[in-house]
Amino acid sequence: SAVISQKPSRDICQRGTSLTIQCQVDSQVTMMFWYRQQPGQSLTLIATANQGSEATYESGFVIDKFPISRPNLTFSTLTVSNMSPEDSSIYLCSVVPAGVEQFFGPGTRLTVL
Amino acid sequence: AQTVTQSQPEMSVQEAETVTLSCTYDTSENNYYLFWYKQPPSRQMILVIRQEAYKQQNATENRFSVNFQKAAKSFSLKISDSQLGDTAMYFCAFMKHVAGGTSYGKLTFGQGTILTVHP
């Protein structure tokens, strides 16, 4: 299993600003994933972050809007840039420490005014 | 691409009774995994149960069991002896098996079913 923490747990931001979300894992993992969960909706994968390489983005998500860093095997950040109210969502990171089971962080609830 | 469909937006059940949540999926893959995740109001995603497509035997975890019908591409979750703590949003999810590939671990989720357990 894996214990994952995210910071901040929630934030309220003004449109046009940026927010960086941190994800910390208690063990080394090769891949980390970032998901978005819009209000009342399901989870959608934003990107996959491998240590030492560029993140791989899913269709509909671009690096300029959601830049990701992965400086080591236990940490990643997701930045939501130039925010608009449509970016109001829960953002979750997840990892697969071994096997196929995916473990999720507690999420960051973002509200953009 | 894979799609996952949960046709029941909301379900309710009385405490101690049994409830079944439905999930269907569409894929051209032969090797894959299916999962049920629970998301209580705390937002924490919790893995409930998983099924490997190559296994014919249905997975069981205590009060939770699945009915996996590969040919019909159906993967329902049965919760027996429902408890108040089972109240949550339940997501069905699909992951294709790609050994060593960068897509390994990518989950495709259904829309979710809100389950309410009444005392």
HADDOCK unambig.tbl for C-alpha pairs under 7 A between the chains (distance, minus, plus):
assign (segid A and resid 41 and name CA) (segid B and resid 111 and name CA) 6.45 0.50 0.50
assign (segid A and resid 42 and name CA) (segid B and resid 109 and name CA) 6.54 0.50 0.50
assign (segid A and resid 42 and name CA) (segid B and resid 110 and name CA) 6.58 0.50 0.50
assign (segid A and resid 42 and name CA) (segid B and resid 111 and name CA) 4.98 0.50 0.50
assign (segid A and resid 42 and name CA) (segid B and resid 112 and name CA) 6.24 0.50 0.50
assign (segid A and resid 43 and name CA) (segid B and resid 109 and name CA) 6.26 0.50 0.50
assign (segid A and resid 96 and name CA) (segid B and resid 105 and name CA) 6.65 0.50 0.50
assign (segid A and resid 100 and name CA) (segid B and resid 105 and name CA) 6.67 0.50 0.50
assign (segid A and resid 104 and name CA) (segid B and resid 45 and name CA) 5.92 0.50 0.50
assign (segid A and resid 105 and name CA) (segid B and resid 44 and name CA) 6.93 0.50 0.50
assign (segid A and resid 106 and name CA) (segid B and resid 43 and name CA) 6.32 0.50 0.50
assign (segid A and resid 106 and name CA) (segid B and resid 44 and name CA) 4.88 0.50 0.50
assign (segid A and resid 107 and name CA) (segid B and resid 43 and name CA) 6.83 0.50 0.50
